[in-house]
Amino acid sequence: MDYTKESCREFARRLASADPTPGGGGAAAAAAALGAALGEMVAALTVGKKRYAAVEEEIKTAAAELDRLREELLDMVMEDARGFIPLSRAYRLPKDEPGREDKLEEAALSACAAPKKIMELGCRALELTAVMAEKGSVMAQSDAGCAAALIKAAVDSAALNVYINTKSLRDREQADRLNRSCLEMQNGSDELRREIYGKVRASLLEPEK
C-alpha cells in the first residue's frame, strides 16, 4: 500500500484514525512535498517570460531539483511508516522478554532515520524556494511564501518525530548528536523561512503604485 496514491480525503481519514501510521512524520513529508510543488509552480510561471530571461536557467535548475525533492518527499511518507514498524513490534514484546530493551533501543534509533531525512530534504527545498521568491515571477509571490510556510512547518513537525524517539534512547550521546543536528536544521530553516515569508508579505501588503 502507498498512502500517496490514495485521494487526499482518504489520506486525511487515515491520519485521523487510531492507526499509528501514517502519522506526524508522514504528514510532514506530504506537507514538504506540497511546498516543493508550489516552488515548482513559481518556476512554471516564470520560465519563458521575457522579463525573467536573465534568470531563466537558474530557475530551471532549481525547479528540476525541486521536482526531485518532491518525489523523494512523497517516498518518505511510506518510508516513515515502514520505519515505525520495528518500534511498534518492540513495544508489544512482553516486558520480561530477554533483549527487549536492546530491541527497543535499536528500533527507536532506526525510527529517527526517516523524519531526520525529511528534515534534510525540507531544508534543501526551502533553500530553493528562496531562489523562487527572490527571482521568480512577481505574479507568483504568494505561492513562494506559501511554499516556505509549508516546508518550514514540515521541518518542525519532522523534528518532533525525531525527538520523541531520542527521548527514550539509553545512549544519551547518540541522542544528543541527533538532537543537535535537528536543532541546527530547525534554527537554519527558521531564519530562511522568516526571510522569505517576511519579504513576500511586505511586498503584498505594499499599496499598488
LOMI-467516 format. One record per atom (N, C-alpha, C): atom name; residue in three letters; residue number from 1; x, y, z. Coordinates in pm, 1 decimal. Layout:
residues N
 at  aa   i        x        y        z
 CA ALA NUM        X        Y        Z
...
END
This chain:
residues 209
 at  aa   i        x        y        z
  N MET   1     83.5   -119.5      0.0
 CA MET   1      0.0      0.0      0.0
  C MET   1     87.4    125.1      0.0
  N ASP   2     45.9    223.7    -79.5
 CA ASP   2    116.7    351.6    -84.9
  C ASP   2     14.1    461.1    -56.8
  N TYR   3     24.3    521.7     60.9
 CA TYR   3    -73.1    623.3    100.1
  C TYR   3    -78.7    738.9      1.7
  N THR   4     33.8    768.5    -65.2
 CA THR   4     37.5    883.6   -155.2
  C THR   4    -40.1    859.7   -284.0
  N LYS   5    -83.1    735.3   -307.3
 CA LYS   5   -161.8    705.0   -426.6
  C LYS   5   -311.1    706.1   -396.4
  N GLU   6   -345.4    736.0   -270.8
 CA GLU   6   -484.9    748.7   -232.6
  C GLU   6   -529.2    893.2   -253.5
  N SER   7   -658.2    916.6   -243.0
 CA SER   7   -707.4   1053.6   -253.1
  C SER   7   -665.2   1132.2   -129.1
  N CYS   8   -664.6   1263.1   -142.0
 CA CYS   8   -632.6   1349.1    -27.5
  C CYS   8   -728.9   1321.8     88.0
  N ARG   9   -854.4   1300.1     56.6
 CA ARG   9   -955.0   1274.8    160.4
  C ARG   9   -926.8   1143.6    232.9
  N GLU  10   -886.4   1041.9    158.8
 CA GLU  10   -857.0    913.1    220.4
  C GLU  10   -731.7    922.2    307.1
  N PHE  11   -631.8    994.4    258.3
 CA PHE  11   -509.6   1011.9    337.2
  C PHE  11   -542.2   1084.7    467.2
  N ALA  12   -624.9   1189.0    459.1
 CA ALA  12   -664.2   1262.5    579.0
  C ALA  12   -744.4   1173.1    673.7
  N ARG  13   -828.0   1087.8    616.9
 CA ARG  13   -906.0    995.5    700.8
  C ARG  13   -813.5    900.0    775.0
  N ARG  14   -710.8    853.0    705.8
 CA ARG  14   -615.0    762.9    770.5
  C ARG  14   -540.5    834.6    883.3
  N LEU  15   -502.2    959.6    858.5
 CA LEU  15   -435.5   1037.7    962.4
  C LEU  15   -525.2   1053.8   1084.7
  N ALA  16   -654.8   1065.7   1061.6
 CA ALA  16   -748.7   1088.6   1170.3
  C ALA  16   -780.1    962.4   1250.3
  N SER  17   -741.0    846.7   1199.2
 CA SER  17   -774.8    720.7   1264.7
  C SER  17   -680.2    690.6   1380.2
  N ALA  18   -709.4    584.3   1453.3
 CA ALA  18   -625.9    542.2   1565.7
  C ALA  18   -501.7    465.7   1520.3
  N ASP  19   -491.8    435.1   1391.9
 CA ASP  19   -373.7    365.7   1341.4
  C ASP  19   -250.9    455.1   1359.0
  N PRO  20   -138.9    397.8   1401.8
 CA PRO  20    -19.1    480.0   1424.0
  C PRO  20     45.5    531.5   1296.7
  N THR  21     15.1    467.0   1185.7
 CA THR  21     68.1    514.0   1057.1
  C THR  21    -45.7    524.2    955.9
  N PRO  22    -43.9    627.8    871.5
 CA PRO  22     51.9    737.7    870.9
  C PRO  22     31.3    827.7    991.5
  N GLY  23    139.5    892.8   1033.6
 CA GLY  23    133.0    981.5   1149.1
  C GLY  23    198.4   1114.0   1119.2
  N GLY  24    256.7   1174.0   1221.6
 CA GLY  24    315.6   1305.8   1206.4
  C GLY  24    427.9   1311.6   1105.9
  N GLY  25    510.2   1206.7   1101.4
 CA GLY  25    620.5   1205.3   1005.3
  C GLY  25    571.6   1200.8    862.2
  N GLY  26    472.6   1115.5    836.6
 CA GLY  26    416.7   1107.0    702.1
  C GLY  26    348.0   1234.8    661.1
  N ALA  27    276.8   1296.9    756.3
 CA ALA  27    211.2   1424.4    727.5
  C ALA  27    314.8   1532.0    696.7
  N ALA  28    426.4   1529.5    769.6
 CA ALA  28    533.3   1626.6    745.7
  C ALA  28    591.5   1609.9    606.0
  N ALA  29    615.6   1485.5    566.6
 CA ALA  29    670.4   1459.6    433.6
  C ALA  29    575.1   1507.5    324.9
  N ALA  30    446.0   1482.5    343.5
 CA ALA  30    346.5   1524.8    244.8
  C ALA  30    340.2   1677.1    236.4
  N ALA  31    345.5   1742.7    352.5
 CA ALA  31    341.0   1889.3    353.4
  C ALA  31    462.4   1949.1    284.4
  N ALA  32    578.9   1891.5    310.5
 CA ALA  32    700.4   1941.1    245.3
  C ALA  32    694.3   1919.7     94.6
  N ALA  33    637.0   1806.3     52.9
 CA ALA  33    622.2   1779.1    -90.4
  C ALA  33    530.7   1882.1   -155.0
  N LEU  34    424.3   1920.1    -86.5
 CA LEU  34    333.5   2022.5   -138.7
  C LEU  34    404.5   2157.3   -148.4
  N GLY  35    487.6   2186.5    -48.3
 CA GLY  35    564.5   2310.3    -53.5
  C GLY  35    660.3   2312.7   -170.9
  N ALA  36    728.5   2199.6   -193.2
 CA ALA  36    820.1   2190.3   -307.3
  C ALA  36    743.6   2208.6   -438.8
  N ALA  37    623.5   2150.4   -444.3
 CA ALA  37    541.5   2162.5   -565.3
  C ALA  37    504.2   2308.4   -591.8
  N LEU  38    476.0   2382.8   -486.6
 CA LEU  38    445.1   2524.9   -504.3
  C LEU  38    566.8   2601.4   -555.2
  N GLY  39    685.3   2562.0   -509.3
 CA GLY  39    807.1   2622.4   -562.2
  C GLY  39    819.9   2597.5   -711.4
  N GLU  40    785.3   2475.2   -752.3
 CA GLU  40    788.5   2441.8   -895.1
  C GLU  40    685.4   2523.3   -972.1
  N MET  41    573.2   2550.2   -908.4
 CA MET  41    469.6   2631.1   -973.5
  C MET  41    522.4   2770.5  -1004.6
  N VAL  42    596.5   2826.8   -909.9
 CA VAL  42    655.2   2959.2   -933.7
  C VAL  42    746.7   2953.5  -1056.0
  N ALA  43    825.5   2846.4  -1064.1
 CA ALA  43    915.5   2830.6  -1179.1
  C ALA  43    837.0   2820.8  -1309.2
  N ALA  44    728.6   2744.0  -1307.4
 CA ALA  44    648.1   2725.1  -1428.7
  C ALA  44    587.9   2855.9  -1476.9
  N LEU  45    560.9   2946.7  -1382.4
 CA LEU  45    504.0   3075.7  -1418.8
  C LEU  45    610.4   3180.2  -1451.9
  N THR  46    735.8   3140.3  -1439.7
 CA THR  46    848.1   3231.5  -1465.1
  C THR  46    917.9   3200.8  -1596.9
  N VAL  47    942.8   3071.7  -1619.5
 CA VAL  47   1016.3   3029.2  -1739.0
  C VAL  47    940.1   3067.0  -1866.5
  N GLY  48   1013.4   3120.9  -1961.9
 CA GLY  48    953.3   3158.9  -2089.2
  C GLY  48    908.5   3303.6  -2095.9
  N LYS  49    915.8   3374.1  -1982.4
 CA LYS  49    876.6   3514.9  -1980.1
  C LYS  49    999.4   3602.7  -2006.3
  N LYS  50    985.8   3693.8  -2100.7
 CA LYS  50   1099.0   3780.8  -2138.0
  C LYS  50   1155.4   3856.2  -2018.1
  N ARG  51   1068.2   3896.6  -1931.6
 CA ARG  51   1109.9   3974.2  -1814.2
  C ARG  51   1211.8   3899.2  -1727.5
  N TYR  52   1206.0   3764.5  -1733.2
 CA TYR  52   1291.3   3683.7  -1646.1
  C TYR  52   1394.3   3602.1  -1724.5
  N ALA  53   1422.6   3646.2  -1845.0
 CA ALA  53   1516.2   3572.5  -1931.2
  C ALA  53   1654.4   3558.5  -1867.1
  N ALA  54   1697.1   3659.5  -1795.0
 CA ALA  54   1831.4   3658.9  -1736.2
  C ALA  54   1846.7   3553.1  -1627.1
  N VAL  55   1735.6   3512.8  -1564.8
 CA VAL  55   1743.9   3414.4  -1455.8
  C VAL  55   1678.4   3281.1  -1493.4
  N GLU  56   1641.1   3268.7  -1620.7
 CA GLU  56   1566.0   3150.2  -1661.7
  C GLU  56   1640.9   3020.1  -1634.4
  N GLU  57   1769.0   3015.6  -1667.5
 CA GLU  57   1843.6   2890.9  -1648.1
  C GLU  57   1855.9   2855.6  -1500.4
  N GLU  58   1876.6   2957.1  -1418.5
 CA GLU  58   1884.6   2932.6  -1273.3
  C GLU  58   1751.3   2880.8  -1220.2
  N ILE  59   1643.9   2938.5  -1269.3
 CA ILE  59   1510.7   2895.5  -1227.2
  C ILE  59   1484.2   2751.4  -1271.8
  N LYS  60   1523.7   2720.2  -1394.8
 CA LYS  60   1504.3   2584.5  -1446.2
  C LYS  60   1582.1   2482.2  -1363.2
  N THR  61   1705.1   2516.4  -1328.0
 CA THR  61   1788.7   2426.1  -1248.8
  C THR  61   1727.3   2403.2  -1110.9
  N ALA  62   1681.5   2510.6  -1048.5
 CA ALA  62   1618.7   2499.5   -917.1
  C ALA  62   1490.2   2418.1   -924.6
  N ALA  63   1413.6   2439.5  -1030.2
 CA ALA  63   1288.2   2367.0  -1046.8
  C ALA  63   1312.4   2217.3  -1064.2
  N ALA  64   1416.8   2182.6  -1139.3
 CA ALA  64   1448.6   2041.2  -1160.2
  C ALA  64   1483.5   1973.1  -1028.2
  N GLU  65   1556.2   2044.0   -942.1
 CA GLU  65   1589.9   1985.8   -812.1
  C GLU  65   1467.2   1978.3   -722.7
  N LEU  66   1381.1   2078.1   -728.4
 CA LEU  66   1257.3   2073.2   -651.4
  C LEU  66   1170.0   1955.5   -694.8
  N ASP  67   1170.6   1926.9   -824.0
 CA ASP  67   1095.1   1812.5   -874.8
  C ASP  67   1147.0   1683.0   -811.8
  N ARG  68   1278.4   1669.3   -806.0
 CA ARG  68   1338.8   1550.0   -745.1
  C ARG  68   1306.3   1542.9   -596.6
  N LEU  69   1315.8   1656.6   -529.0
 CA LEU  69   1287.0   1659.5   -385.7
  C LEU  69   1140.9   1625.6   -358.2
  N ARG  70   1053.0   1675.0   -442.3
 CA ARG  70    909.9   1644.6   -425.2
  C ARG  70    885.0   1494.5   -429.9
  N GLU  71    946.8   1429.0   -527.4
 CA GLU  71    930.3   1284.1   -539.3
  C GLU  71    992.0   1211.3   -419.4
  N GLU  72   1108.7   1255.5   -375.6
 CA GLU  72   1173.2   1192.7   -259.6
  C GLU  72   1088.5   1209.6   -134.6
  N LEU  73   1032.4   1328.5   -118.2
 CA LEU  73    949.3   1354.0     -0.5
  C LEU  73    822.9   1268.9     -1.6
  N LEU  74    764.3   1250.8   -117.0
 CA LEU  74    647.7   1163.8   -125.8
  C LEU  74    685.8   1019.3    -92.6
  N ASP  75    803.3    977.9   -134.8
 CA ASP  75    850.6    843.5    -99.1
  C ASP  75    868.4    831.2     52.0
  N MET  76    904.4    941.1    117.0
 CA MET  76    929.2    938.0    261.2
  C MET  76    801.6    920.1    342.1
  N VAL  77    685.8    943.9    283.1
 CA VAL  77    559.6    918.4    353.3
  C VAL  77    553.0    771.9    393.8
  N MET  78    581.6    683.4    298.3
 CA MET  78    579.3    540.8    327.2
  C MET  78    703.8    496.3    402.4
  N GLU  79    815.9    561.1    376.0
 CA GLU  79    939.6    525.1    445.9
  C GLU  79    924.0    551.2    595.8
  N ASP  80    858.4    660.1    630.8
 CA ASP  80    835.0    689.7    771.2
  C ASP  80    745.8    583.6    834.4
  N ALA  81    643.0    542.9    762.3
 CA ALA  81    552.9    439.0    813.7
  C ALA  81    628.6    307.7    834.1
  N ARG  82    712.9    272.2    736.5
 CA ARG  82    790.7    147.8    749.0
  C ARG  82    889.4    156.1    865.8
  N GLY  83    944.3    275.0    889.4
 CA GLY  83   1040.8    290.7    997.3
  C GLY  83    980.3    272.6   1135.2
  N PHE  84    849.0    289.1   1144.6
 CA PHE  84    783.0    275.0   1274.2
  C PHE  84    750.2    129.2   1307.3
  N ILE  85    743.6     42.6   1207.1
 CA ILE  85    701.0    -96.1   1229.2
  C ILE  85    786.7   -169.4   1332.5
  N PRO  86    922.1   -167.6   1321.1
 CA PRO  86   1003.1   -238.2   1421.3
  C PRO  86    981.0   -185.8   1563.1
  N LEU  87    961.1    -54.7   1576.8
 CA LEU  87    939.3      3.4   1708.5
  C LEU  87    805.3    -42.4   1765.2
  N SER  88    704.9    -45.7   1680.9
 CA SER  88    573.3    -92.5   1722.9
  C SER  88    580.7   -237.2   1770.7
  N ARG  89    655.1   -320.0   1698.3
 CA ARG  89    670.2   -460.7   1737.7
  C ARG  89    747.5   -473.7   1867.8
  N ALA  90    849.5   -392.3   1883.3
 CA ALA  90    931.7   -399.2   2005.0
  C ALA  90    850.0   -361.3   2128.2
  N TYR  91    763.5   -261.3   2114.7
 CA TYR  91    680.2   -220.0   2227.9
  C TYR  91    581.3   -329.4   2268.8
  N ARG  92    543.6   -414.6   2172.7
 CA ARG  92    447.4   -520.3   2202.7
  C ARG  92    511.6   -642.4   2268.8
  N LEU  93    644.3   -646.5   2274.2
 CA LEU  93    711.5   -759.4   2338.9
  C LEU  93    681.4   -760.7   2488.9
  N PRO  94    669.3   -879.0   2548.1
 CA PRO  94    649.7   -885.6   2693.8
  C PRO  94    764.5   -815.2   2765.6
  N LYS  95    732.4   -750.3   2876.0
 CA LYS  95    833.8   -672.6   2946.6
  C LYS  95    947.5   -757.7   3001.1
  N ASP  96    920.8   -888.0   3019.1
 CA ASP  96   1027.1   -976.6   3067.7
  C ASP  96   1096.6  -1051.0   2954.9
  N GLU  97   1067.3  -1011.0   2830.7
 CA GLU  97   1130.6  -1073.8   2713.2
  C GLU  97   1281.0  -1045.1   2714.8
  N PRO  98   1365.7  -1148.8   2705.8
 CA PRO  98   1511.0  -1125.8   2701.4
  C PRO  98   1548.7  -1037.4   2581.8
  N GLY  99   1629.0   -936.4   2606.4
 CA GLY  99   1674.3   -848.6   2498.7
  C GLY  99   1574.0   -743.9   2456.3
  N ARG 100   1461.5   -732.7   2528.6
 CA ARG 100   1357.7   -636.2   2489.7
  C ARG 100   1411.7   -493.5   2486.9
  N GLU 101   1487.6   -453.7   2587.6
 CA GLU 101   1538.4   -317.1   2594.3
  C GLU 101   1633.6   -286.4   2479.2
  N ASP 102   1715.1   -385.4   2442.2
 CA ASP 102   1806.3   -365.2   2329.1
  C ASP 102   1729.0   -350.0   2199.0
  N LYS 103   1623.3   -429.1   2185.3
 CA LYS 103   1541.5   -420.1   2064.2
  C LYS 103   1469.1   -286.5   2057.5
  N LEU 104   1422.6   -238.2   2171.7
 CA LEU 104   1357.6   -107.3   2176.6
  C LEU 104   1456.6      3.4   2139.5
  N GLU 105   1577.2     -8.0   2190.9
 CA GLU 105   1680.2     92.3   2162.3
  C GLU 105   1711.6     97.1   2013.1
  N GLU 106   1731.4    -20.4   1955.3
 CA GLU 106   1763.2    -28.3   1812.0
  C GLU 106   1648.1     24.0   1726.9
  N ALA 107   1525.5    -12.9   1765.4
 CA ALA 107   1408.9     29.4   1687.0
  C ALA 107   1384.8    180.0   1699.6
  N ALA 108   1404.7    235.4   1818.5
 CA ALA 108   1385.6    379.2   1837.9
  C ALA 108   1486.8    458.5   1756.4
  N LEU 109   1610.7    409.9   1754.9
 CA LEU 109   1714.4    477.3   1677.1
  C LEU 109   1682.3    469.0   1528.5
  N SER 110   1637.4    352.4   1484.2
 CA SER 110   1601.8    334.6   1343.7
  C SER 110   1484.3    423.9   1303.9
  N ALA 111   1391.1    443.6   1396.5
 CA ALA 111   1272.7    524.6   1367.3
  C ALA 111   1305.9    672.7   1351.1
  N CYS 112   1425.7    712.7   1393.0
 CA CYS 112   1468.5    852.7   1376.4
  C CYS 112   1510.0    882.7   1232.0
  N ALA 113   1546.4    778.1   1158.5
 CA ALA 113   1608.6    798.5   1027.3
  C ALA 113   1517.3    870.4    928.7
  N ALA 114   1392.6    824.5    916.4
 CA ALA 114   1302.2    883.8    816.6
  C ALA 114   1268.8   1029.6    847.2
  N PRO 115   1225.7   1063.2    969.3
 CA PRO 115   1195.9   1205.4    993.8
  C PRO 115   1317.7   1296.4    981.9
  N LYS 116   1435.2   1244.6   1016.5
 CA LYS 116   1556.0   1325.9   1000.1
  C LYS 116   1582.6   1350.2    851.2
  N LYS 117   1560.6   1249.1    769.7
 CA LYS 117   1577.6   1264.3    625.1
  C LYS 117   1475.2   1363.6    569.5
  N ILE 118   1354.2   1358.1    620.9
 CA ILE 118   1250.4   1453.0    578.3
  C ILE 118   1295.5   1595.5    608.6
  N MET 119   1357.4   1615.5    724.6
 CA MET 119   1409.5   1747.0    759.7
  C MET 119   1517.3   1791.9    661.4
  N GLU 120   1607.8   1702.2    628.8
 CA GLU 120   1716.7   1736.3    536.7
  C GLU 120   1662.3   1774.8    399.6
  N LEU 121   1568.1   1696.4    349.2
 CA LEU 121   1508.5   1725.9    219.4
  C LEU 121   1430.6   1856.8    224.1
  N GLY 122   1359.3   1878.2    335.1
 CA GLY 122   1282.2   2001.2    350.2
  C GLY 122   1370.9   2124.8    354.8
  N CYS 123   1483.0   2114.8    424.9
 CA CYS 123   1574.0   2229.4    433.0
  C CYS 123   1628.6   2266.0    295.6
  N ARG 124   1658.8   2164.6    217.5
 CA ARG 124   1707.8   2193.1     81.9
  C ARG 124   1596.6   2253.4     -3.5
  N ALA 125   1476.6   2202.5     10.1
 CA ALA 125   1364.0   2258.3    -65.7
  C ALA 125   1340.5   2403.5    -27.7
  N LEU 126   1360.9   2435.9     98.8
 CA LEU 126   1343.1   2573.9    144.1
  C LEU 126   1448.2   2665.5     81.8
  N GLU 127   1570.5   2616.2     70.6
 CA GLU 127   1676.6   2695.7      6.3
  C GLU 127   1639.7   2727.4   -138.6
  N LEU 128   1583.2   2630.4   -207.7
 CA LEU 128   1544.3   2651.7   -347.4
  C LEU 128   1421.2   2741.0   -357.2
  N THR 129   1336.4   2734.2   -257.7
 CA THR 129   1220.2   2823.0   -253.1
  C THR 129   1264.4   2967.8   -239.9
  N ALA 130   1374.7   2988.4   -169.1
 CA ALA 130   1428.6   3124.8   -155.9
  C ALA 130   1466.5   3179.8   -293.3
  N VAL 131   1519.0   3095.2   -379.3
 CA VAL 131   1553.4   3136.5   -515.1
  C VAL 131   1426.7   3178.7   -589.3
  N MET 132   1321.4   3099.4   -576.0
 CA MET 132   1195.0   3130.3   -642.8
  C MET 132   1135.1   3260.8   -590.9
  N ALA 133   1143.8   3281.0   -459.7
 CA ALA 133   1086.6   3402.5   -400.8
  C ALA 133   1161.5   3526.5   -445.4
  N GLU 134   1293.2   3514.1   -460.8
 CA GLU 134   1376.0   3628.8   -497.2
  C GLU 134   1374.5   3658.8   -646.3
  N LYS 135   1374.4   3551.6   -728.8
 CA LYS 135   1393.8   3571.8   -872.1
  C LYS 135   1276.7   3527.3   -958.6
  N GLY 136   1178.4   3461.9   -897.6
 CA GLY 136   1065.0   3413.6   -974.9
  C GLY 136    964.1   3522.0  -1006.3
  N SER 137    863.4   3485.6  -1080.0
 CA SER 137    759.2   3579.4  -1121.4
  C SER 137    691.9   3645.9  -1001.7
  N VAL 138    678.1   3777.7  -1010.0
 CA VAL 138    611.0   3851.0   -902.3
  C VAL 138    463.3   3812.3   -894.8
  N MET 139    409.9   3758.0  -1004.0
 CA MET 139    271.0   3714.0  -1005.3
  C MET 139    250.3   3591.2   -918.0
  N ALA 140    359.9   3525.4   -882.4
 CA ALA 140    350.7   3403.4   -801.3
  C ALA 140    418.3   3420.7   -665.5
  N GLN 141    433.6   3544.8   -622.2
 CA GLN 141    498.3   3571.4   -493.2
  C GLN 141    428.8   3500.0   -378.6
  N SER 142    297.1   3505.1   -378.3
 CA SER 142    223.2   3443.3   -267.9
  C SER 142    248.4   3293.0   -262.7
  N ASP 143    264.6   3230.9   -379.3
 CA ASP 143    290.6   3086.6   -383.5
  C ASP 143    427.3   3053.3   -324.0
  N ALA 144    525.0   3140.2   -349.8
 CA ALA 144    657.5   3120.8   -290.9
  C ALA 144    650.5   3132.7   -138.9
  N GLY 145    572.4   3229.7    -90.6
 CA GLY 145    555.7   3245.8     53.4
  C GLY 145    484.5   3127.5    115.9
  N CYS 146    381.2   3078.8     47.3
 CA CYS 146    308.8   2960.6     95.6
  C CYS 146    400.9   2838.4     98.9
  N ALA 147    484.5   2826.0     -3.4
 CA ALA 147    579.6   2714.3     -9.5
  C ALA 147    672.1   2717.2    111.8
  N ALA 148    724.0   2835.6    142.8
 CA ALA 148    815.2   2849.2    256.6
  C ALA 148    745.6   2813.2    387.4
  N ALA 149    621.8   2859.0    403.7
 CA ALA 149    547.4   2831.4    527.0
  C ALA 149    520.6   2682.4    543.1
  N LEU 150    481.1   2618.0    434.9
 CA LEU 150    452.2   2473.9    439.6
  C LEU 150    577.9   2392.4    469.3
  N ILE 151    684.4   2424.3    400.5
 CA ILE 151    807.9   2347.5    418.1
  C ILE 151    863.2   2365.1    558.9
  N LYS 152    859.6   2486.8    609.9
 CA LYS 152    909.0   2511.0    745.8
  C LYS 152    826.2   2434.4    847.3
  N ALA 153    694.7   2434.8    830.4
 CA ALA 153    608.0   2359.0    921.0
  C ALA 153    642.4   2209.9    915.4
  N ALA 154    674.2   2163.2    795.9
 CA ALA 154    710.4   2022.5    778.8
  C ALA 154    841.1   1990.1    849.7
  N VAL 155    939.1   2078.3    838.2
 CA VAL 155   1067.9   2057.9    904.5
  C VAL 155   1049.0   2049.2   1055.8
  N ASP 156    971.2   2141.1   1111.0
 CA ASP 156    946.7   2141.9   1255.2
  C ASP 156    868.3   2018.7   1299.0
  N SER 157    773.5   1976.7   1217.6
 CA SER 157    693.7   1858.5   1250.0
  C SER 157    780.0   1732.7   1248.7
  N ALA 158    864.6   1721.3   1148.2
 CA ALA 158    953.1   1604.8   1140.2
  C ALA 158   1048.4   1600.9   1258.6
  N ALA 159   1093.8   1718.4   1302.7
 CA ALA 159   1185.7   1724.6   1417.4
  C ALA 159   1123.8   1660.8   1540.8
  N LEU 160    996.8   1687.7   1565.1
 CA LEU 160    930.2   1630.7   1682.5
  C LEU 160    926.5   1478.9   1675.1
  N ASN 161    920.9   1425.5   1553.2
 CA ASN 161    919.0   1281.0   1536.3
  C ASN 161   1056.4   1218.7   1559.0
  N VAL 162   1160.5   1300.7   1553.2
 CA VAL 162   1293.1   1254.3   1594.9
  C VAL 162   1302.7   1260.3   1746.7
  N TYR 163   1262.0   1373.7   1802.9
 CA TYR 163   1278.1   1396.1   1947.3
  C TYR 163   1199.9   1295.9   2032.1
  N ILE 164   1083.9   1252.6   1983.5
 CA ILE 164   1005.9   1157.3   2062.4
  C ILE 164   1077.7   1022.6   2072.2
  N ASN 165   1161.9    994.8   1975.5
 CA ASN 165   1238.6    869.8   1977.5
  C ASN 165   1371.7    884.9   2049.6
  N THR 166   1438.5    998.4   2031.9
 CA THR 166   1565.4   1018.0   2103.2
  C THR 166   1541.8   1028.3   2253.8
  N LYS 167   1423.7   1069.9   2292.5
 CA LYS 167   1391.5   1084.0   2435.2
  C LYS 167   1405.0    951.3   2509.1
  N SER 168   1375.5    842.2   2440.3
 CA SER 168   1377.9    710.9   2506.1
  C SER 168   1511.3    637.9   2492.1
  N LEU 169   1605.8    694.5   2415.9
 CA LEU 169   1733.0    626.3   2394.5
  C LEU 169   1815.1    620.8   2523.4
  N ARG 170   1873.1    506.0   2550.2
 CA ARG 170   1963.8    493.7   2665.2
  C ARG 170   2100.3    552.9   2631.0
  N ASP 171   2137.7    545.3   2503.9
 CA ASP 171   2264.6    604.1   2458.7
  C ASP 171   2245.0    754.2   2443.6
  N ARG 172   2271.7    827.7   2550.4
 CA ARG 172   2244.5    970.1   2550.0
  C ARG 172   2339.3   1048.2   2459.4
  N GLU 173   2459.4    996.7   2436.8
 CA GLU 173   2549.6   1064.7   2343.7
  C GLU 173   2491.8   1062.8   2203.0
  N GLN 174   2441.7    947.0   2163.6
 CA GLN 174   2378.2    935.4   2031.6
  C GLN 174   2254.9   1023.4   2024.3
  N ALA 175   2176.4   1023.4   2129.4
 CA ALA 175   2055.7   1105.5   2132.9
  C ALA 175   2090.9   1253.5   2120.1
  N ASP 176   2193.3   1295.0   2193.2
 CA ASP 176   2233.4   1436.4   2189.1
  C ASP 176   2284.5   1476.3   2050.8
  N ARG 177   2356.9   1386.4   1984.7
 CA ARG 177   2405.4   1415.8   1848.9
  C ARG 177   2288.7   1435.9   1753.3
  N LEU 178   2191.7   1346.7   1761.6
 CA LEU 178   2074.6   1357.9   1674.2
  C LEU 178   1995.7   1485.5   1705.1
  N ASN 179   1977.8   1511.9   1832.7
 CA ASN 179   1902.4   1631.7   1871.3
  C ASN 179   1970.8   1759.1   1825.0
  N ARG 180   2103.0   1764.8   1840.6
 CA ARG 180   2177.5   1884.4   1797.3
  C ARG 180   2166.5   1904.1   1647.2
  N SER 181   2177.6   1794.6   1572.9
 CA SER 181   2167.7   1803.3   1427.4
  C SER 181   2031.1   1856.7   1384.6
  N CYS 182   1927.8   1807.8   1449.7
 CA CYS 182   1792.5   1851.7   1414.8
  C CYS 182   1768.7   1996.5   1457.4
  N LEU 183   1819.9   2033.6   1573.4
 CA LEU 183   1804.5   2171.3   1619.8
  C LEU 183   1874.3   2269.2   1525.7
  N GLU 184   1990.6   2229.1   1474.4
 CA GLU 184   2061.8   2313.9   1378.7
  C GLU 184   1978.5   2334.9   1252.7
  N MET 185   1915.9   2226.3   1205.5
 CA MET 185   1831.6   2238.8   1086.8
  C MET 185   1710.1   2326.6   1115.6
  N GLN 186   1652.6   2311.8   1233.5
 CA GLN 186   1538.9   2396.2   1268.7
  C GLN 186   1578.8   2543.1   1275.9
  N ASN 187   1689.9   2570.2   1339.2
 CA ASN 187   1734.1   2709.6   1353.0
  C ASN 187   1765.2   2772.6   1217.1
  N GLY 188   1835.1   2698.1   1131.3
 CA GLY 188   1867.2   2749.7    998.8
  C GLY 188   1743.1   2774.0    915.8
  N SER 189   1648.2   2681.9    922.9
 CA SER 189   1525.1   2698.4    844.8
  C SER 189   1436.8   2807.7    903.2
  N ASP 190   1447.9   2831.3   1034.1
 CA ASP 190   1374.0   2942.9   1096.2
  C ASP 190   1411.7   3074.9   1029.3
  N GLU 191   1540.7   3098.4   1019.5
 CA GLU 191   1589.9   3224.0    962.7
  C GLU 191   1548.0   3239.4    817.1
  N LEU 192   1560.9   3130.3    741.2
 CA LEU 192   1529.2   3138.2    599.0
  C LEU 192   1380.1   3155.3    577.0
  N ARG 193   1298.4   3085.8    654.5
 CA ARG 193   1154.0   3099.9    640.8
  C ARG 193   1109.7   3242.3    673.6
  N ARG 194   1166.2   3299.6    779.8
 CA ARG 194   1131.7   3437.5    815.5
  C ARG 194   1169.8   3534.6    703.9
  N GLU 195   1286.9   3510.5    646.1
 CA GLU 195   1334.0   3598.4    538.5
  C GLU 195   1241.2   3590.8    417.7
  N ILE 196   1211.0   3468.8    375.1
 CA ILE 196   1125.3   3451.2    257.2
  C ILE 196    985.3   3505.8    283.2
  N TYR 197    925.0   3458.7    391.1
 CA TYR 197    786.4   3495.7    420.8
  C TYR 197    774.2   3645.2    447.8
  N GLY 198    873.0   3698.6    520.1
 CA GLY 198    869.7   3841.0    552.1
  C GLY 198    874.3   3928.1    428.0
  N LYS 199    963.3   3894.0    335.6
 CA LYS 199    974.5   3972.1    212.2
  C LYS 199    847.0   3962.5    128.7
  N VAL 200    793.7   3841.2    118.4
 CA VAL 200    671.9   3822.0     39.1
  C VAL 200    556.2   3899.4    101.4
  N ARG 201    538.4   3886.0    231.4
 CA ARG 201    428.3   3955.0    298.8
  C ARG 201    440.7   4106.1    284.9
  N ALA 202    561.9   4158.3    305.2
 CA ALA 202    582.2   4302.8    293.3
  C ALA 202    548.3   4351.4    153.1
  N SER 203    589.2   4274.3     52.7
 CA SER 203    561.6   4311.3    -85.9
  C SER 203    412.0   4311.1   -115.6
  N LEU 204    341.8   4211.0    -64.0
 CA LEU 204    199.5   4200.4    -90.9
  C LEU 204    117.6   4304.9    -16.7
  N LEU 205    167.7   4347.5     98.3
 CA LEU 205     96.0   4449.3    175.4
  C LEU 205    124.7   4590.8    127.5
  N GLU 206    224.9   4603.4     42.7
 CA GLU 206    261.5   4735.9     -8.9
  C GLU 206    153.6   4781.5   -107.4
  N PRO 207    101.2   4903.6    -91.6
 CA PRO 207     -3.6   4951.8   -181.3
  C PRO 207     44.2   4958.0   -326.7
  N GLU 208    -47.2   4934.8   -419.0
 CA GLU 208    -15.8   4945.0   -560.7
  C GLU 208     22.1   5088.5   -594.1
  N LYS 209    125.8   5103.6   -677.9
 CA LYS 209    169.5   5238.0   -716.2
  C LYS 209    102.5   5280.7   -845.4
END
